[in-house]
Amino acid sequence: MTEIVPNRLAGRRIVLTGGAGGIGAAAAARLVAEGAAVGILDKDGIAAKRVAGELQNAVCLECDVTSQDSVTTAVNAVAAELGGLDGVVTCAGIARSGLPHEMSFEDWDAVIKINLTGSFLAIRAAVPFLLEAGGGAVVTIGSVASLISANTNTCGYDASKHGVVGLTRSVAVGYAEQGIRANCLCPGVVDTPLARKAREENGVTSNAVANTPLGRRADPSEMASVISFLLSSDSSFMTGSVVTADGGLTTR
Ligand code: NDP
């Protein structure tokens, strides 16, 4: 399993959306273990409180990433509580399946709003604080679906995750001179509620695991370690990068 790098993020102040989810909660725990103070935002405020309650240096707030007001209010509150921000991680996400002729507009709209627009809103709210801090790091969460259409029926998810890569690259170029780096982590199948639901509903992730050279799902901690690296100065020459952690799935 992955090893904590003590003090790698000492003094860093990081806000995470979807911070009560599988990858978000693992990331929050890892960042705190490496010295950061974190703001855990999630639609499920009770779950966010539970995650934050288990950590030393964490605050939490309910936040719906589809609402401009909710995101701005929550990010501002975290920044006020932590005394500023040095990083933002956009973990909030959902999966919806269906070929275009099968997919309802509501499902399409939800997946784009949460995965893509939600990432934009979180970055938009956090950037002024990163500028104030003299720089910082943005980590977005894409997917193998940012790079390939791994399944036959995930048009909305694939479109949203391709969009996340474009957003990340644009942020990387737009703020490079101001010392803000932006990178996109693209996980393969990770053992979280999202992946379990997708497997139960349509077996999507089972196919992906079968095609994964390492032959297994990732543990969320294996995403947390990459997120921490991308937030830290260990990745100081990386910006606009699309980093796969997919057990080799996209090499097939
Ligand atoms: P989880 O479902 O475990 O976590 C997602 C979190 O986002 C949940 O806590 C969820 O809250 C929250 N969320 C959903 N909608 C909103 C919203 N409108 N506002 C704020 N928070 C919201 O999934 P993962 O941890 O697996 O996913 C994290 C990211 O990783 C997602 O972007 C996903 O697409 C991506 N990813 C995941 C993979 C996997 O195999 N698990 C593979 C590739 C990418 P609630 O539970 O209350 O809905």
Residues whose N, C-alpha, C, O or C-beta is under 5 A from the ligand:
A	BS01	NDP	G18 A20 G21 G22 I23 G24 D42 K43 D44 C63 D64 V65 T66 C91 A92 G93 I94 I114 I141 G142 S143 V144 P187 G188 V189 V190 T192 P193 L194 A195
